[in-house]
Amino acid sequence: MSNQVNHVNSINKKAIGSFMIGMIAIFGLIFIKEGTILSLVGLLIGVISLKEGKQLNQRGAILALVGITFNVIGCIGFIWLFI
């Protein structure tokens, strides 16, 4: 038996993380007027998950793109609120 994990056609966990961080950042922006650092981390994780998903042939590209979008909204929203 092999101890290798088959990553083909699995959902990229970083894409899920980026999506969840984006959701939390938007809610944080709405309710406590903060979430910029969280948005930057989520944006970085989303970009990494897109690249990793293509290399490993994993699902979750749309989830990563939505996460990136939410995180960009979180960053822009913070800048818009305080400028």
PyMOL Python script that loads the backbone (N, CA, C, O; Angstrom):
from pymol import cmd

cmd.read_pdbstr("""\
ATOM      1  N   MET A   1       0.822  -1.180   0.000  1.00  0.00           N
ATOM      2  CA  MET A   1       0.000   0.000   0.000  1.00  0.00           C
ATOM      3  C   MET A   1       0.874   1.254   0.000  1.00  0.00           C
ATOM      4  O   MET A   1       1.978   1.265   0.544  1.00  0.00           O
ATOM      5  N   SER A   2       0.370   2.268  -0.601  1.00  0.00           N
ATOM      6  CA  SER A   2       1.102   3.526  -0.694  1.00  0.00           C
ATOM      7  C   SER A   2       0.574   4.501   0.350  1.00  0.00           C
ATOM      8  O   SER A   2      -0.622   4.527   0.640  1.00  0.00           O
ATOM      9  N   ASN A   3       1.464   5.294   0.904  1.00  0.00           N
ATOM     10  CA  ASN A   3       1.072   6.300   1.892  1.00  0.00           C
ATOM     11  C   ASN A   3       0.800   7.655   1.260  1.00  0.00           C
ATOM     12  O   ASN A   3       0.536   8.621   1.976  1.00  0.00           O
ATOM     13  N   GLN A   4       0.856   7.751  -0.062  1.00  0.00           N
ATOM     14  CA  GLN A   4       0.616   9.016  -0.738  1.00  0.00           C
ATOM     15  C   GLN A   4      -0.876   9.307  -0.781  1.00  0.00           C
ATOM     16  O   GLN A   4      -1.700   8.407  -0.942  1.00  0.00           O
ATOM     17  N   VAL A   5      -1.199  10.575  -0.634  1.00  0.00           N
ATOM     18  CA  VAL A   5      -2.585  11.013  -0.685  1.00  0.00           C
ATOM     19  C   VAL A   5      -2.895  11.447  -2.107  1.00  0.00           C
ATOM     20  O   VAL A   5      -2.111  12.165  -2.727  1.00  0.00           O
ATOM     21  N   ASN A   6      -4.027  11.016  -2.618  1.00  0.00           N
ATOM     22  CA  ASN A   6      -4.440  11.388  -3.969  1.00  0.00           C
ATOM     23  C   ASN A   6      -5.133  12.747  -3.914  1.00  0.00           C
ATOM     24  O   ASN A   6      -6.222  12.865  -3.352  1.00  0.00           O
ATOM     25  N   HIS A   7      -4.507  13.776  -4.497  1.00  0.00           N
ATOM     26  CA  HIS A   7      -5.050  15.134  -4.471  1.00  0.00           C
ATOM     27  C   HIS A   7      -5.895  15.459  -5.698  1.00  0.00           C
ATOM     28  O   HIS A   7      -6.487  16.537  -5.759  1.00  0.00           O
ATOM     29  N   VAL A   8      -5.967  14.575  -6.661  1.00  0.00           N
ATOM     30  CA  VAL A   8      -6.703  14.849  -7.886  1.00  0.00           C
ATOM     31  C   VAL A   8      -8.198  14.843  -7.578  1.00  0.00           C
ATOM     32  O   VAL A   8      -8.705  13.929  -6.927  1.00  0.00           O
ATOM     33  N   ASN A   9      -8.890  15.865  -8.049  1.00  0.00           N
ATOM     34  CA  ASN A   9     -10.330  16.047  -7.905  1.00  0.00           C
ATOM     35  C   ASN A   9     -10.772  16.253  -6.471  1.00  0.00           C
ATOM     36  O   ASN A   9     -11.948  16.051  -6.167  1.00  0.00           O
ATOM     37  N   SER A  10      -9.883  16.645  -5.582  1.00  0.00           N
ATOM     38  CA  SER A  10     -10.288  17.021  -4.244  1.00  0.00           C
ATOM     39  C   SER A  10     -10.426  18.541  -4.195  1.00  0.00           C
ATOM     40  O   SER A  10      -9.846  19.251  -5.017  1.00  0.00           O
ATOM     41  N   ILE A  11     -11.182  19.023  -3.247  1.00  0.00           N
ATOM     42  CA  ILE A  11     -11.368  20.468  -3.124  1.00  0.00           C
ATOM     43  C   ILE A  11     -10.171  21.046  -2.381  1.00  0.00           C
ATOM     44  O   ILE A  11      -9.750  20.513  -1.355  1.00  0.00           O
ATOM     45  N   ASN A  12      -9.635  22.121  -2.897  1.00  0.00           N
ATOM     46  CA  ASN A  12      -8.482  22.767  -2.298  1.00  0.00           C
ATOM     47  C   ASN A  12      -8.904  23.417  -0.982  1.00  0.00           C
ATOM     48  O   ASN A  12      -9.807  24.254  -0.959  1.00  0.00           O
ATOM     49  N   LYS A  13      -8.259  23.035   0.097  1.00  0.00           N
ATOM     50  CA  LYS A  13      -8.603  23.543   1.430  1.00  0.00           C
ATOM     51  C   LYS A  13      -8.260  25.026   1.577  1.00  0.00           C
ATOM     52  O   LYS A  13      -8.921  25.742   2.330  1.00  0.00           O
ATOM     53  N   LYS A  14      -7.255  25.479   0.880  1.00  0.00           N
ATOM     54  CA  LYS A  14      -6.903  26.899   0.942  1.00  0.00           C
ATOM     55  C   LYS A  14      -7.992  27.754   0.282  1.00  0.00           C
ATOM     56  O   LYS A  14      -8.222  28.889   0.698  1.00  0.00           O
ATOM     57  N   ALA A  15      -8.653  27.222  -0.732  1.00  0.00           N
ATOM     58  CA  ALA A  15      -9.757  27.950  -1.367  1.00  0.00           C
ATOM     59  C   ALA A  15     -10.908  28.115  -0.382  1.00  0.00           C
ATOM     60  O   ALA A  15     -11.526  29.177  -0.314  1.00  0.00           O
ATOM     61  N   ILE A  16     -11.190  27.076   0.370  1.00  0.00           N
ATOM     62  CA  ILE A  16     -12.234  27.165   1.396  1.00  0.00           C
ATOM     63  C   ILE A  16     -11.827  28.182   2.460  1.00  0.00           C
ATOM     64  O   ILE A  16     -12.647  28.983   2.909  1.00  0.00           O
ATOM     65  N   GLY A  17     -10.554  28.145   2.858  1.00  0.00           N
ATOM     66  CA  GLY A  17     -10.060  29.094   3.852  1.00  0.00           C
ATOM     67  C   GLY A  17     -10.155  30.535   3.380  1.00  0.00           C
ATOM     68  O   GLY A  17     -10.541  31.419   4.145  1.00  0.00           O
ATOM     69  N   SER A  18      -9.805  30.772   2.130  1.00  0.00           N
ATOM     70  CA  SER A  18      -9.891  32.118   1.577  1.00  0.00           C
ATOM     71  C   SER A  18     -11.332  32.613   1.559  1.00  0.00           C
ATOM     72  O   SER A  18     -11.604  33.771   1.877  1.00  0.00           O
ATOM     73  N   PHE A  19     -12.240  31.741   1.191  1.00  0.00           N
ATOM     74  CA  PHE A  19     -13.664  32.091   1.162  1.00  0.00           C
ATOM     75  C   PHE A  19     -14.161  32.437   2.571  1.00  0.00           C
ATOM     76  O   PHE A  19     -14.841  33.444   2.768  1.00  0.00           O
ATOM     77  N   MET A  20     -13.815  31.596   3.537  1.00  0.00           N
ATOM     78  CA  MET A  20     -14.273  31.827   4.913  1.00  0.00           C
ATOM     79  C   MET A  20     -13.658  33.105   5.496  1.00  0.00           C
ATOM     80  O   MET A  20     -14.347  33.872   6.169  1.00  0.00           O
ATOM     81  N   ILE A  21     -12.379  33.334   5.244  1.00  0.00           N
ATOM     82  CA  ILE A  21     -11.731  34.555   5.733  1.00  0.00           C
ATOM     83  C   ILE A  21     -12.368  35.787   5.083  1.00  0.00           C
ATOM     84  O   ILE A  21     -12.551  36.811   5.742  1.00  0.00           O
ATOM     85  N   GLY A  22     -12.703  35.689   3.799  1.00  0.00           N
ATOM     86  CA  GLY A  22     -13.372  36.797   3.115  1.00  0.00           C
ATOM     87  C   GLY A  22     -14.724  37.114   3.727  1.00  0.00           C
ATOM     88  O   GLY A  22     -15.077  38.281   3.899  1.00  0.00           O
ATOM     89  N   MET A  23     -15.482  36.073   4.057  1.00  0.00           N
ATOM     90  CA  MET A  23     -16.785  36.276   4.698  1.00  0.00           C
ATOM     91  C   MET A  23     -16.611  36.948   6.060  1.00  0.00           C
ATOM     92  O   MET A  23     -17.328  37.894   6.386  1.00  0.00           O
ATOM     93  N   ILE A  24     -15.663  36.459   6.849  1.00  0.00           N
ATOM     94  CA  ILE A  24     -15.424  37.029   8.174  1.00  0.00           C
ATOM     95  C   ILE A  24     -14.948  38.479   8.048  1.00  0.00           C
ATOM     96  O   ILE A  24     -15.354  39.334   8.835  1.00  0.00           O
ATOM     97  N   ALA A  25     -14.090  38.760   7.062  1.00  0.00           N
ATOM     98  CA  ALA A  25     -13.585  40.118   6.878  1.00  0.00           C
ATOM     99  C   ALA A  25     -14.710  41.079   6.504  1.00  0.00           C
ATOM    100  O   ALA A  25     -14.733  42.212   6.984  1.00  0.00           O
ATOM    101  N   ILE A  26     -15.629  40.652   5.667  1.00  0.00           N
ATOM    102  CA  ILE A  26     -16.750  41.521   5.286  1.00  0.00           C
ATOM    103  C   ILE A  26     -17.663  41.776   6.484  1.00  0.00           C
ATOM    104  O   ILE A  26     -18.087  42.908   6.719  1.00  0.00           O
ATOM    105  N   PHE A  27     -17.965  40.715   7.242  1.00  0.00           N
ATOM    106  CA  PHE A  27     -18.787  40.909   8.434  1.00  0.00           C
ATOM    107  C   PHE A  27     -18.077  41.789   9.451  1.00  0.00           C
ATOM    108  O   PHE A  27     -18.713  42.619  10.101  1.00  0.00           O
ATOM    109  N   GLY A  28     -16.765  41.619   9.597  1.00  0.00           N
ATOM    110  CA  GLY A  28     -15.998  42.478  10.490  1.00  0.00           C
ATOM    111  C   GLY A  28     -16.015  43.916  10.038  1.00  0.00           C
ATOM    112  O   GLY A  28     -16.081  44.830  10.860  1.00  0.00           O
ATOM    113  N   LEU A  29     -15.954  44.126   8.728  1.00  0.00           N
ATOM    114  CA  LEU A  29     -15.996  45.478   8.179  1.00  0.00           C
ATOM    115  C   LEU A  29     -17.347  46.132   8.463  1.00  0.00           C
ATOM    116  O   LEU A  29     -17.417  47.317   8.790  1.00  0.00           O
ATOM    117  N   ILE A  30     -18.398  45.361   8.336  1.00  0.00           N
ATOM    118  CA  ILE A  30     -19.746  45.907   8.544  1.00  0.00           C
ATOM    119  C   ILE A  30     -20.008  46.195  10.022  1.00  0.00           C
ATOM    120  O   ILE A  30     -20.533  47.255  10.363  1.00  0.00           O
ATOM    121  N   PHE A  31     -19.644  45.258  10.899  1.00  0.00           N
ATOM    122  CA  PHE A  31     -20.046  45.375  12.294  1.00  0.00           C
ATOM    123  C   PHE A  31     -19.024  46.059  13.197  1.00  0.00           C
ATOM    124  O   PHE A  31     -19.420  46.769  14.121  1.00  0.00           O
ATOM    125  N   ILE A  32     -17.740  45.876  12.967  1.00  0.00           N
ATOM    126  CA  ILE A  32     -16.765  46.490  13.867  1.00  0.00           C
ATOM    127  C   ILE A  32     -15.787  47.413  13.143  1.00  0.00           C
ATOM    128  O   ILE A  32     -14.834  47.910  13.743  1.00  0.00           O
ATOM    129  N   LYS A  33     -16.023  47.635  11.870  1.00  0.00           N
ATOM    130  CA  LYS A  33     -15.211  48.564  11.065  1.00  0.00           C
ATOM    131  C   LYS A  33     -13.739  48.171  10.996  1.00  0.00           C
ATOM    132  O   LYS A  33     -12.870  49.041  10.949  1.00  0.00           O
ATOM    133  N   GLU A  34     -13.451  46.885  10.991  1.00  0.00           N
ATOM    134  CA  GLU A  34     -12.076  46.400  10.901  1.00  0.00           C
ATOM    135  C   GLU A  34     -12.079  45.067  10.159  1.00  0.00           C
ATOM    136  O   GLU A  34     -13.081  44.353  10.148  1.00  0.00           O
ATOM    137  N   GLY A  35     -10.977  44.751   9.559  1.00  0.00           N
ATOM    138  CA  GLY A  35     -10.862  43.502   8.833  1.00  0.00           C
ATOM    139  C   GLY A  35      -9.817  43.551   7.735  1.00  0.00           C
ATOM    140  O   GLY A  35      -9.744  42.651   6.898  1.00  0.00           O
ATOM    141  N   THR A  36      -9.003  44.607   7.738  1.00  0.00           N
ATOM    142  CA  THR A  36      -8.041  44.795   6.664  1.00  0.00           C
ATOM    143  C   THR A  36      -6.940  43.750   6.677  1.00  0.00           C
ATOM    144  O   THR A  36      -6.640  43.158   5.639  1.00  0.00           O
ATOM    145  N   ILE A  37      -6.335  43.512   7.826  1.00  0.00           N
ATOM    146  CA  ILE A  37      -5.249  42.526   7.891  1.00  0.00           C
ATOM    147  C   ILE A  37      -5.782  41.150   7.557  1.00  0.00           C
ATOM    148  O   ILE A  37      -5.127  40.377   6.858  1.00  0.00           O
ATOM    149  N   LEU A  38      -6.963  40.845   8.051  1.00  0.00           N
ATOM    150  CA  LEU A  38      -7.595  39.566   7.736  1.00  0.00           C
ATOM    151  C   LEU A  38      -7.856  39.456   6.240  1.00  0.00           C
ATOM    152  O   LEU A  38      -7.674  38.387   5.659  1.00  0.00           O
ATOM    153  N   SER A  39      -8.276  40.540   5.616  1.00  0.00           N
ATOM    154  CA  SER A  39      -8.514  40.537   4.173  1.00  0.00           C
ATOM    155  C   SER A  39      -7.238  40.312   3.383  1.00  0.00           C
ATOM    156  O   SER A  39      -7.244  39.597   2.381  1.00  0.00           O
ATOM    157  N   LEU A  40      -6.144  40.916   3.826  1.00  0.00           N
ATOM    158  CA  LEU A  40      -4.866  40.727   3.135  1.00  0.00           C
ATOM    159  C   LEU A  40      -4.399  39.276   3.229  1.00  0.00           C
ATOM    160  O   LEU A  40      -3.897  38.719   2.253  1.00  0.00           O
ATOM    161  N   VAL A  41      -4.563  38.671   4.394  1.00  0.00           N
ATOM    162  CA  VAL A  41      -4.192  37.262   4.560  1.00  0.00           C
ATOM    163  C   VAL A  41      -5.068  36.381   3.677  1.00  0.00           C
ATOM    164  O   VAL A  41      -4.570  35.471   3.014  1.00  0.00           O
ATOM    165  N   GLY A  42      -6.372  36.650   3.667  1.00  0.00           N
ATOM    166  CA  GLY A  42      -7.285  35.876   2.832  1.00  0.00           C
ATOM    167  C   GLY A  42      -7.002  36.036   1.350  1.00  0.00           C
ATOM    168  O   GLY A  42      -7.147  35.086   0.581  1.00  0.00           O
ATOM    169  N   LEU A  43      -6.603  37.225   0.950  1.00  0.00           N
ATOM    170  CA  LEU A  43      -6.244  37.482  -0.445  1.00  0.00           C
ATOM    171  C   LEU A  43      -5.015  36.665  -0.838  1.00  0.00           C
ATOM    172  O   LEU A  43      -4.980  36.061  -1.910  1.00  0.00           O
ATOM    173  N   LEU A  44      -4.029  36.652   0.018  1.00  0.00           N
ATOM    174  CA  LEU A  44      -2.821  35.869  -0.235  1.00  0.00           C
ATOM    175  C   LEU A  44      -3.133  34.377  -0.313  1.00  0.00           C
ATOM    176  O   LEU A  44      -2.641  33.687  -1.206  1.00  0.00           O
ATOM    177  N   ILE A  45      -3.939  33.878   0.609  1.00  0.00           N
ATOM    178  CA  ILE A  45      -4.306  32.460   0.594  1.00  0.00           C
ATOM    179  C   ILE A  45      -5.104  32.125  -0.667  1.00  0.00           C
ATOM    180  O   ILE A  45      -4.922  31.052  -1.242  1.00  0.00           O
ATOM    181  N   GLY A  46      -5.979  33.025  -1.100  1.00  0.00           N
ATOM    182  CA  GLY A  46      -6.769  32.792  -2.305  1.00  0.00           C
ATOM    183  C   GLY A  46      -5.918  32.691  -3.557  1.00  0.00           C
ATOM    184  O   GLY A  46      -6.143  31.822  -4.399  1.00  0.00           O
ATOM    185  N   VAL A  47      -4.942  33.580  -3.679  1.00  0.00           N
ATOM    186  CA  VAL A  47      -4.052  33.546  -4.844  1.00  0.00           C
ATOM    187  C   VAL A  47      -3.214  32.265  -4.829  1.00  0.00           C
ATOM    188  O   VAL A  47      -3.024  31.633  -5.868  1.00  0.00           O
ATOM    189  N   ILE A  48      -2.719  31.889  -3.661  1.00  0.00           N
ATOM    190  CA  ILE A  48      -1.939  30.650  -3.549  1.00  0.00           C
ATOM    191  C   ILE A  48      -2.798  29.447  -3.902  1.00  0.00           C
ATOM    192  O   ILE A  48      -2.329  28.524  -4.568  1.00  0.00           O
ATOM    193  N   SER A  49      -4.054  29.447  -3.463  1.00  0.00           N
ATOM    194  CA  SER A  49      -4.918  28.300  -3.746  1.00  0.00           C
ATOM    195  C   SER A  49      -5.249  28.179  -5.228  1.00  0.00           C
ATOM    196  O   SER A  49      -5.393  27.068  -5.738  1.00  0.00           O
ATOM    197  N   LEU A  50      -5.372  29.306  -5.926  1.00  0.00           N
ATOM    198  CA  LEU A  50      -5.609  29.239  -7.372  1.00  0.00           C
ATOM    199  C   LEU A  50      -4.428  28.589  -8.084  1.00  0.00           C
ATOM    200  O   LEU A  50      -4.602  27.714  -8.932  1.00  0.00           O
ATOM    201  N   LYS A  51      -3.233  29.028  -7.728  1.00  0.00           N
ATOM    202  CA  LYS A  51      -2.034  28.475  -8.358  1.00  0.00           C
ATOM    203  C   LYS A  51      -1.864  27.000  -8.008  1.00  0.00           C
ATOM    204  O   LYS A  51      -1.575  26.180  -8.879  1.00  0.00           O
ATOM    205  N   GLU A  52      -2.043  26.668  -6.743  1.00  0.00           N
ATOM    206  CA  GLU A  52      -1.888  25.289  -6.293  1.00  0.00           C
ATOM    207  C   GLU A  52      -2.953  24.377  -6.902  1.00  0.00           C
ATOM    208  O   GLU A  52      -2.671  23.230  -7.251  1.00  0.00           O
ATOM    209  N   GLY A  53      -4.169  24.887  -7.026  1.00  0.00           N
ATOM    210  CA  GLY A  53      -5.250  24.094  -7.604  1.00  0.00           C
ATOM    211  C   GLY A  53      -5.011  23.736  -9.058  1.00  0.00           C
ATOM    212  O   GLY A  53      -5.351  22.638  -9.499  1.00  0.00           O
ATOM    213  N   LYS A  54      -4.428  24.658  -9.799  1.00  0.00           N
ATOM    214  CA  LYS A  54      -4.112  24.372 -11.200  1.00  0.00           C
ATOM    215  C   LYS A  54      -2.996  23.349 -11.312  1.00  0.00           C
ATOM    216  O   LYS A  54      -3.038  22.471 -12.174  1.00  0.00           O
ATOM    217  N   GLN A  55      -1.996  23.459 -10.441  1.00  0.00           N
ATOM    218  CA  GLN A  55      -0.862  22.540 -10.497  1.00  0.00           C
ATOM    219  C   GLN A  55      -1.260  21.125 -10.101  1.00  0.00           C
ATOM    220  O   GLN A  55      -0.785  20.159 -10.697  1.00  0.00           O
ATOM    221  N   LEU A  56      -2.131  20.993  -9.097  1.00  0.00           N
ATOM    222  CA  LEU A  56      -2.502  19.679  -8.580  1.00  0.00           C
ATOM    223  C   LEU A  56      -3.820  19.167  -9.150  1.00  0.00           C
ATOM    224  O   LEU A  56      -4.290  18.098  -8.759  1.00  0.00           O
ATOM    225  N   ASN A  57      -4.421  19.922 -10.071  1.00  0.00           N
ATOM    226  CA  ASN A  57      -5.686  19.542 -10.692  1.00  0.00           C
ATOM    227  C   ASN A  57      -6.776  19.344  -9.636  1.00  0.00           C
ATOM    228  O   ASN A  57      -7.467  18.326  -9.615  1.00  0.00           O
ATOM    229  N   GLN A  58      -6.910  20.342  -8.765  1.00  0.00           N
ATOM    230  CA  GLN A  58      -7.909  20.281  -7.707  1.00  0.00           C
ATOM    231  C   GLN A  58      -9.093  21.168  -8.047  1.00  0.00           C
ATOM    232  O   GLN A  58      -8.984  22.110  -8.832  1.00  0.00           O
ATOM    233  N   ARG A  59     -10.222  20.848  -7.442  1.00  0.00           N
ATOM    234  CA  ARG A  59     -11.404  21.680  -7.591  1.00  0.00           C
ATOM    235  C   ARG A  59     -11.345  22.824  -6.593  1.00  0.00           C
ATOM    236  O   ARG A  59     -10.555  22.776  -5.650  1.00  0.00           O
ATOM    237  N   GLY A  60     -12.157  23.840  -6.780  1.00  0.00           N
ATOM    238  CA  GLY A  60     -12.247  24.951  -5.854  1.00  0.00           C
ATOM    239  C   GLY A  60     -11.806  26.280  -6.423  1.00  0.00           C
ATOM    240  O   GLY A  60     -11.645  27.247  -5.678  1.00  0.00           O
ATOM    241  N   ALA A  61     -11.607  26.349  -7.729  1.00  0.00           N
ATOM    242  CA  ALA A  61     -11.161  27.607  -8.336  1.00  0.00           C
ATOM    243  C   ALA A  61     -12.217  28.699  -8.178  1.00  0.00           C
ATOM    244  O   ALA A  61     -11.876  29.850  -7.904  1.00  0.00           O
ATOM    245  N   ILE A  62     -13.475  28.358  -8.346  1.00  0.00           N
ATOM    246  CA  ILE A  62     -14.539  29.360  -8.207  1.00  0.00           C
ATOM    247  C   ILE A  62     -14.631  29.819  -6.757  1.00  0.00           C
ATOM    248  O   ILE A  62     -14.832  31.003  -6.486  1.00  0.00           O
ATOM    249  N   LEU A  63     -14.485  28.882  -5.833  1.00  0.00           N
ATOM    250  CA  LEU A  63     -14.498  29.234  -4.417  1.00  0.00           C
ATOM    251  C   LEU A  63     -13.342  30.165  -4.077  1.00  0.00           C
ATOM    252  O   LEU A  63     -13.508  31.112  -3.307  1.00  0.00           O
ATOM    253  N   ALA A  64     -12.182  29.898  -4.645  1.00  0.00           N
ATOM    254  CA  ALA A  64     -11.017  30.764  -4.428  1.00  0.00           C
ATOM    255  C   ALA A  64     -11.259  32.149  -5.026  1.00  0.00           C
ATOM    256  O   ALA A  64     -10.901  33.153  -4.409  1.00  0.00           O
ATOM    257  N   LEU A  65     -11.853  32.219  -6.201  1.00  0.00           N
ATOM    258  CA  LEU A  65     -12.136  33.516  -6.827  1.00  0.00           C
ATOM    259  C   LEU A  65     -13.150  34.319  -6.025  1.00  0.00           C
ATOM    260  O   LEU A  65     -13.019  35.537  -5.900  1.00  0.00           O
ATOM    261  N   VAL A  66     -14.153  33.649  -5.485  1.00  0.00           N
ATOM    262  CA  VAL A  66     -15.126  34.344  -4.633  1.00  0.00           C
ATOM    263  C   VAL A  66     -14.438  34.831  -3.365  1.00  0.00           C
ATOM    264  O   VAL A  66     -14.694  35.944  -2.905  1.00  0.00           O
ATOM    265  N   GLY A  67     -13.567  33.999  -2.799  1.00  0.00           N
ATOM    266  CA  GLY A  67     -12.808  34.412  -1.622  1.00  0.00           C
ATOM    267  C   GLY A  67     -11.922  35.608  -1.901  1.00  0.00           C
ATOM    268  O   GLY A  67     -11.843  36.531  -1.091  1.00  0.00           O
ATOM    269  N   ILE A  68     -11.255  35.595  -3.043  1.00  0.00           N
ATOM    270  CA  ILE A  68     -10.421  36.739  -3.433  1.00  0.00           C
ATOM    271  C   ILE A  68     -11.281  37.989  -3.582  1.00  0.00           C
ATOM    272  O   ILE A  68     -10.889  39.068  -3.138  1.00  0.00           O
ATOM    273  N   THR A  69     -12.435  37.853  -4.196  1.00  0.00           N
ATOM    274  CA  THR A  69     -13.346  38.978  -4.381  1.00  0.00           C
ATOM    275  C   THR A  69     -13.795  39.551  -3.039  1.00  0.00           C
ATOM    276  O   THR A  69     -13.775  40.765  -2.838  1.00  0.00           O
ATOM    277  N   PHE A  70     -14.204  38.666  -2.116  1.00  0.00           N
ATOM    278  CA  PHE A  70     -14.632  39.124  -0.794  1.00  0.00           C
ATOM    279  C   PHE A  70     -13.497  39.836  -0.071  1.00  0.00           C
ATOM    280  O   PHE A  70     -13.713  40.856   0.583  1.00  0.00           O
ATOM    281  N   ASN A  71     -12.293  39.299  -0.190  1.00  0.00           N
ATOM    282  CA  ASN A  71     -11.156  39.905   0.493  1.00  0.00           C
ATOM    283  C   ASN A  71     -10.789  41.260  -0.110  1.00  0.00           C
ATOM    284  O   ASN A  71     -10.408  42.175   0.620  1.00  0.00           O
ATOM    285  N   VAL A  72     -10.898  41.400  -1.418  1.00  0.00           N
ATOM    286  CA  VAL A  72     -10.655  42.694  -2.059  1.00  0.00           C
ATOM    287  C   VAL A  72     -11.718  43.699  -1.612  1.00  0.00           C
ATOM    288  O   VAL A  72     -11.408  44.862  -1.357  1.00  0.00           O
ATOM    289  N   ILE A  73     -12.961  43.251  -1.519  1.00  0.00           N
ATOM    290  CA  ILE A  73     -14.032  44.128  -1.024  1.00  0.00           C
ATOM    291  C   ILE A  73     -13.729  44.566   0.406  1.00  0.00           C
ATOM    292  O   ILE A  73     -13.951  45.723   0.764  1.00  0.00           O
ATOM    293  N   GLY A  74     -13.221  43.639   1.228  1.00  0.00           N
ATOM    294  CA  GLY A  74     -12.859  43.982   2.598  1.00  0.00           C
ATOM    295  C   GLY A  74     -11.773  45.026   2.657  1.00  0.00           C
ATOM    296  O   GLY A  74     -11.852  45.951   3.465  1.00  0.00           O
ATOM    297  N   CYS A  75     -10.759  44.901   1.821  1.00  0.00           N
ATOM    298  CA  CYS A  75      -9.659  45.890   1.799  1.00  0.00           C
ATOM    299  C   CYS A  75     -10.144  47.245   1.297  1.00  0.00           C
ATOM    300  O   CYS A  75      -9.865  48.275   1.911  1.00  0.00           O
ATOM    301  N   ILE A  76     -10.859  47.245   0.194  1.00  0.00           N
ATOM    302  CA  ILE A  76     -11.345  48.496  -0.386  1.00  0.00           C
ATOM    303  C   ILE A  76     -12.369  49.162   0.535  1.00  0.00           C
ATOM    304  O   ILE A  76     -12.390  50.386   0.670  1.00  0.00           O
ATOM    305  N   GLY A  77     -13.204  48.356   1.157  1.00  0.00           N
ATOM    306  CA  GLY A  77     -14.199  48.905   2.078  1.00  0.00           C
ATOM    307  C   GLY A  77     -13.570  49.600   3.260  1.00  0.00           C
ATOM    308  O   GLY A  77     -14.043  50.650   3.696  1.00  0.00           O
ATOM    309  N   PHE A  78     -12.504  49.019   3.782  1.00  0.00           N
ATOM    310  CA  PHE A  78     -11.813  49.650   4.906  1.00  0.00           C
ATOM    311  C   PHE A  78     -11.212  50.985   4.482  1.00  0.00           C
ATOM    312  O   PHE A  78     -11.315  51.975   5.206  1.00  0.00           O
ATOM    313  N   ILE A  79     -10.590  51.009   3.320  1.00  0.00           N
ATOM    314  CA  ILE A  79      -9.989  52.247   2.813  1.00  0.00           C
ATOM    315  C   ILE A  79     -11.069  53.290   2.563  1.00  0.00           C
ATOM    316  O   ILE A  79     -10.883  54.468   2.867  1.00  0.00           O
ATOM    317  N   TRP A  80     -12.192  52.860   2.012  1.00  0.00           N
ATOM    318  CA  TRP A  80     -13.301  53.773   1.710  1.00  0.00           C
ATOM    319  C   TRP A  80     -13.916  54.358   2.985  1.00  0.00           C
ATOM    320  O   TRP A  80     -14.316  55.522   3.003  1.00  0.00           O
ATOM    321  N   LEU A  81     -13.991  53.558   4.044  1.00  0.00           N
ATOM    322  CA  LEU A  81     -14.585  54.036   5.283  1.00  0.00           C
ATOM    323  C   LEU A  81     -13.736  55.097   5.979  1.00  0.00           C
ATOM    324  O   LEU A  81     -14.265  56.017   6.605  1.00  0.00           O
ATOM    325  N   PHE A  82     -12.427  54.961   5.864  1.00  0.00           N
ATOM    326  CA  PHE A  82     -11.567  55.826   6.668  1.00  0.00           C
ATOM    327  C   PHE A  82     -10.830  56.902   5.876  1.00  0.00           C
ATOM    328  O   PHE A  82      -9.941  57.560   6.417  1.00  0.00           O
ATOM    329  N   ILE A  83     -11.176  57.089   4.628  1.00  0.00           N
ATOM    330  CA  ILE A  83     -10.544  58.160   3.849  1.00  0.00           C
ATOM    331  C   ILE A  83     -11.598  59.166   3.435  1.00  0.00           C
ATOM    332  O   ILE A  83     -11.283  60.152   2.769  1.00  0.00           O
TER     333      ILE A  83
END
""", "prot")
cmd.dss("prot")
cmd.show_as("cartoon", "prot")
cmd.util.cbc("prot")
cmd.orient("prot")
